[in-house]
Amino acid sequence: MKRWQFLLPLAGFVVLLGFLGVGLGLNPREVPSPLIGKPAPEFSLPRLDNAAQTITRQDMAGKVWVLNVWASWCQPCLEEHPLLVDLARRNPVTMVGLNYKDKPADAIAWLGRHGNPYTASASDLKGLVGIDYGVYGVPETFVIDRQGVIRFKHIGPLTPQVLREELEPLLKELNA
């Protein structure tokens, strides 16, 4: 009986260590999105370059497109931006920028300095469309297929590896 009194706490400690080991092995950027496989949320926002015009999800109907959530105040956005410029140059994909909680003048100046990979950019001043898309923070990137279904979500800045191993193969498959 006395032996079990010592083994039970030890067994509990071993189980806790197992959970800790599994948790530490997870990638925090791989947050499962409940939107994967579901229709992209509708939106209608003013264009960043011309607030009198709007961009809607319906504007991309029938196209494979990338939605990149970014802001001029976002340092990780600056890190990934050269990759987006290169992707736009090499791959004829419709890329829509969702400028998130940013001053339009700052965002336009930022694109002028760093290049504009976007077919169009929408201005989400209040962040409400970002909420609809389940945005945790910027940058985030989505791939949406011809039927308007979200097929991919990446949280954080894109890397050459993510582009090469995940995003570009998916775009190629969806455009085939």
N, C-alpha and C positions, 0 to 999 in steps of 0.2 A: 504493500500500500504506500509506504513512504517513497519507494522508487518512482511511482507514478506522479507523485507530487512534484518531483523535480523534472520529469520528462515532459509533462504537459506544457509548462512555460517554455521549455526548450523547443518543443515542436511548434508552438505558436510563433516563437521568434524566427524559426527557419521558414515558416510560411510567409511571414512579413518580409524577410529578406528576399524570398522568391518574387513577391509582388514588386518590391523595390527594384530588383534587377530587371524585370520586364518593363516597368515604367521608365527606367533610365535608358532603355534601349529604343524607346519610341522617338520618332522624329516629330518635334513640336510643329513643324510646318505642314505636316500631313493631318490636318484637321478634317475629318470627314464632313462633307457638305451634304445636307439633305436635299440640295437642289440638283445634284448630279443625276442625270436621267429624267429631269423634269423640265417643263417649258420655262424658258427664261422669263423673268417678270417683265411685264409691260412697263414702259416709261415714255415720257415725253418731256424733253428738257431743251432749254435754249442752247444753241451752238455757242461754243466758246468764242469763235471768230466773228459771229454775227448773232447777237441775242434776239434779233427780230425773227430769225429762223429757228426751227426746232429739229431735233433728232429724236426719232422714236425707234423702238424695237422693230416695228413693222417696216422701217426703211431698209432693214437687212433681210427681209423675208426672202427665202430661196437662196441665200448665200451662207457659206461657211464664214464665220467672222470671229475675231478676237476682241474681247472687251478688256481693256487694261485700265485699272483704277490707279490714279496717280495724283500728285499735287506738287506744286513748285516748292513748298516748304518741307518736302519729304526727302531726306538724305538717301535712303535706300532706293528711291525712285531714280535719283541721279546715277546710282551705281548700275541699275539695270538698263537705263535709257540707251546707251550705245548698242546694246544687244537688240533692242526694239528697232532702232534706226537701221541696223544691219539686216534684221529679219524683214523689214518692210522693203528694203532694197533688193533682197534676194528672192523673196517669196511674195507673189502677188495675192496676198490675203487682205481682205477688208479688215482694217484694224481701227477700232473705235476707242477713243480715249474717254474715260469718265473722270473729269477733273473734279476732285473731291474736296469740298469745304475750302475752297481756295478763292482768292481774289482774281477775277478774270484778267485784269491788267498784269498781275504778277505771272499768271500762267502763260499768257501770250508772250510776254518777254522771255520767260524761261524756255519756251519752245523755240523762240527766235535765236537764243544763245546756243541751244543744245541740239537743234534739229527737230523736225516734226515727222514722226513715223506714222501718224494717224491719218486715216482717210477723212475723219471728222472727229472733233472732240465736243462732248457735251459738258455743260457746266452744272454740277450738282452742289450748289451753294449750301444747301441745308443738310446734305448727306442722306436725304430720304431714299433715293434710288439705291445708294450704297447699302442702306439698311435692308431694302427689299432683296438685294443680292447676297445678304449675309456677310457683308464686308466687315472684317475684324480690324483692319487697318490698311494703310497703303504701303507699298503697292500690292495689288492682287490682280490676277489674270485669269480670265475665263475663255474657253473655246465653246462656241455655240454652233450647232450644225444647221443644215439647210431647213430643217423642220422647226427651228427655234428652240431646240433642246440643249441644255447645258451638258457638255460632254467632259469638261475638264475644269478644274479650279486649282490655281497655285497661289498659296499665301506667301507673301514676301517677295523679294526681288528675284527675278528669273536669273538663272545662271547658264553658262554655256552648256553644262551637262543636262539641265532640265530641257533646254531648247532642243539639243541634239537627240536626247533619249526619249522625251515624252511629247513635247509640243509639236515639233516638226513632223514626226511620224504620224501623229494623230491628224494634223492638217492634211498631210498627203493622203491618208486613208479616207478622210471625209470628202476630199476634193476629187477622188478617183471615180 
